[in-house]
Amino acid sequence: MDLNNLLILSAFLFCTGIYGVLARKNSVLVLMSIELMLNAVNINLIAFSAFKTAVAGQVFALFVITIAAAEVGVGLAIVLLIYRNLHSSDLDEVDEMKG
């Protein structure tokens, strides 16, 4: 694949992720959109790494994958706590939890 094709794919995935974060009210779908954005960044890192024939981009992509896995664990724990307290995973109702 050409570098331009990978960058266009990455831009499409990133824009789809941004739309998902801004338009969705369900917290699980927002987390999935954030994962989509992180995967778009990984495609960029690996594409530029292959283009420059350097390994640094691929190593950095592995770190991003690790951080994404930690984000999923913490994010789902927060979603479960919100669901346990409110019986809904709607992000508009989270403001009611202010003390």
SVG drawing of the C-alpha trace seen along z (x, -y; Angstrom):
<svg xmlns="http://www.w3.org/2000/svg" viewBox="-31 -18 46 22">
<polyline fill="none" stroke="black" stroke-width="0.4" points="0.0,0.0 1.0,-3.5 1.6,-6.0 -1.2,-8.3 -3.7,-5.4 -2.8,-4.6 -3.0,-8.3 -6.4,-8.6 -7.6,-5.5 -6.2,-6.8 -7.9,-10.2 -11.2,-8.5 -11.0,-6.3 -10.0,-9.3 -12.8,-11.5 -15.2,-8.6 -13.9,-8.3 -14.3,-12.0 -17.9,-11.9 -18.6,-9.0 -17.2,-10.8 -19.2,-14.0 -22.5,-12.5 -23.0,-9.5 -24.6,-9.5 -23.8,-5.9 -20.6,-5.7 -19.6,-2.3 -19.9,-3.7 -17.8,-6.7 -15.1,-4.3 -15.2,-2.4 -14.9,-5.7 -11.8,-6.6 -10.3,-3.2 -11.0,-3.8 -9.1,-7.1 -6.2,-5.4 -6.1,-2.8 -6.0,-5.5 -3.0,-7.0 -1.4,-3.6 -1.9,-3.3 -0.2,-6.6 2.8,-5.6 3.3,-2.3 2.8,-3.9 5.4,-6.6 7.7,-4.0 7.5,-1.8 8.0,-4.9 11.2,-6.0 12.4,-2.4 12.7,-3.1 11.5,-0.9 10.8,-3.8 7.2,-4.3 6.4,-0.6 7.8,-0.6 5.8,-3.7 2.7,-2.0 3.1,0.9 3.2,-1.6 0.0,-3.2 -1.7,0.2 -0.6,0.8 -2.0,-2.5 -5.2,-1.8 -5.6,1.5 -5.2,-0.3 -7.7,-2.9 -10.3,-0.2 -9.9,1.4 -10.3,-1.8 -13.0,-3.1 -15.1,0.0 -14.7,0.0 -16.0,-3.6 -18.9,-2.7 -19.8,0.2 -19.8,-2.0 -22.0,-4.6 -24.4,-1.9 -24.5,-0.4 -25.5,-3.8 -27.8,-5.2 -29.0,-2.0 -28.2,-3.7 -25.0,-4.2 -26.2,-7.5 -23.6,-10.2 -26.2,-13.0 -27.2,-11.5 -23.7,-11.6 -24.1,-15.2 -26.7,-14.0 -23.9,-12.3 -22.3,-15.6 -22.1,-15.9"/>
</svg>
